[in-house]
């Protein structure tokens, strides 16, 4: 995305010269290639004059025209079309979550308010996940409570993990209790993410639960448990050291020894 | 005489049928691959991958580099690998009991220090002597172990790799900077993906600086140029085409990526196997996809990895014979898949294709040439038929190769100069006169050696990339 002087120069070049009508005429053409190129530059230069044509192009049967128009409208920060983009994206098999995320992240943070209102009634896990990722991207604090409700009840791993990352990014301390339950999730990725989050959101009341996770079946979880304990509990390093070198045959202790030896090299 | 005539005619008819069948399969693969490429290019065109990885819940990846006597290139290679673009990756170098100064070079250049270690998994491998970590590059670990071969070294690497995704590369592979971003995407998009392969390209003639391709070129050697066309054909059409059926049966060992859980479930690589890269994929189909047919082994057409092709007949022969032995080994080990409806497309189409055309192809082709000459010499076929048949066969080969070059030009355009394109077109034409027959002969010999008990790897000499 262009910013500063580069943006000013390009914007002036396109919007204040004959380039703009030229690009708009290409946008109206029937050639997907010409439309895509025109949409790209008009979007970069935030040419408001192209808004209505771009909106019509969202209904195009051609996926590349849809994507380039959606991207241009996002750069124009045309928030009214957010849900039209979601709806139309479903028509195309290969419009992935990634493509939608890239487009949505081009809007300004104003998009969060609209997405928050929608999230209250949204049932689609993909849109929930994209929405929460965008909240994290924009560090949008007001969505904390709603996302907390979703995180607790969602059966979708992606949604839960995105929620945990969001809580960590905005340091949403109210989420700590929800994490208490998720620390025993049957999904290892969730357990690992919870432990990472606890390093920011947790307190000493979590100590025993984190120690328990040192005996987890998954390495990532064990690793995160050790590192979180060291961050969260003051003076835990000594206790961890005793555990590591006092139980030479214990597998959890072996992993702790490894983490300690890695840390000593890194420091 | 009449009976002999019938036999010869019958065999010729069989060869003709075989030829028509393989042509039809290639045509279908070409069409399917063409549409897949268009779709893939549209998907990737609007993606700023670095932005995607900043936003999304990506998975960490451990890149395993087995190294045996790599003292000449290991430092440069690792420095290049450490520059890969990925937000969270670990580089695991496995020194597989090198007898040269590979480990010493790592000590000298990467400030590695011994760390306490415990394997997280229990895949079979030779004894690990020590594990080292770099104080300069915190994401670099070095495993020093007793020699056990490539598959064994990879297993040792997996046992100590921290990440849920595992990439395996050859120590002398040259990777594109954003290759990890590209190869991990299928895992992020679909949690049923358990393995991903990418396109391997020939680096001979390209300008490589500090382990990075700075200018793509073509070698002056026609042997290398033929291989460029061969690789384009194999990757752009072959693997792309089979991918649509979820029928990838081989992912190149030069660069492959797996879900660690899948590798652990099938007990890792099979030590001592000749074609370990094919065997592991066939085993994944056999063991994992039978339990869960939704699992996917897929392929991305992006050129992500560059490798050095042999430029001498001796080394090329050794390579092709080894590849053929690997194919035969993998197919015979998993013959249970052959025409087995329990394995879906793999059992009923892809595996039989590999058995019939990739494994037995050289035998049928060599006998075909032999019988054709006999038939012609004894007047069982007319001159006009012989010329028509040979012309069709050769023209068909030319068309396939030229189509690969055109598809490359339409999609990735890695050879932008007109002179390069013309050279590739010429190679696509010329490879059908001698080169193809020669490689068929080597594959035939590879098969012969396999069945007569000579199943060793053979020597693979590489010149190395000069810069």
Interface residues (C-beta under 8 A of the other chain):
Chain A: X63 X64 X67 X68 X71 X93 X94 X96 X97 X98 X99 X101 X102 X103 X105 X133 X137 X158 X161 X162 X165 X189 X219 X220 X223 X251 X254 X255 X257 X258 X260 X261 X262 X265 X266
Chain B: X39 X42 X43 X45 X46 X47 X48 X51 X52 X55 X56 X57 X113 X115 X116 X117 X118 X120 X133 X134 X135 X138 X162 X164 X185 X188 X189
